[in-house]
Amino acid sequence: MKKQVFGTLTMLTLMLALTVISVSAQSERSKITNIPFSFTVGEKTLPAGDYTIEPYRRDFDKVWLVQSRDGRTSALFTTMPVRARETQEKSRFVFHKYGDQYFLSLIWTPGDAAGRELPRLRPERELAKNAVESQTIVLAGGPAARR
């Protein structure tokens, strides 16, 4: 009887630990971020709002997904690896701005010196070539206010 109870408690403890680790790892990669302007990612323009930005699959970080909080708006996009000089403390999303158009450019995740860079597609390259002024906008990732 004692062995059965001990075995059951051990199994429950193991399952609880795995759940906590899984939720913790997931929350690091999929924070909700408020993006206060419409922006282009890949070939799709998304409206301002609260978004999660995360790898599409846990085992493959080349393709990422940006999805609105309500799940109605989303886009898949490809990325390339990029390295920072130091480990990132917070997630950050870098946008290129040309006039009133914003393009998602870089994604930095916390706890790593590796990030993901989006390729510049033709519309952004054309704007960059002809732009009188361009800016780089950096947004820190994090939980958005709950409504």
Secondary structure as UniProt FT lines:
FT   HELIX           2..29
FT   STRAND          32..35
FT   STRAND          39..41
FT   TURN            42..43
FT   STRAND          44..46
FT   STRAND          49..57
FT   TURN            58..59
FT   STRAND          60..68
FT   TURN            69..70
FT   STRAND          74..78
FT   STRAND          80..83
FT   STRAND          92..98
FT   TURN            99..100
FT   STRAND          101..108
FT   TURN            110..111
FT   STRAND          114..117
FT   HELIX           122..130
FT   STRAND          134..140
//
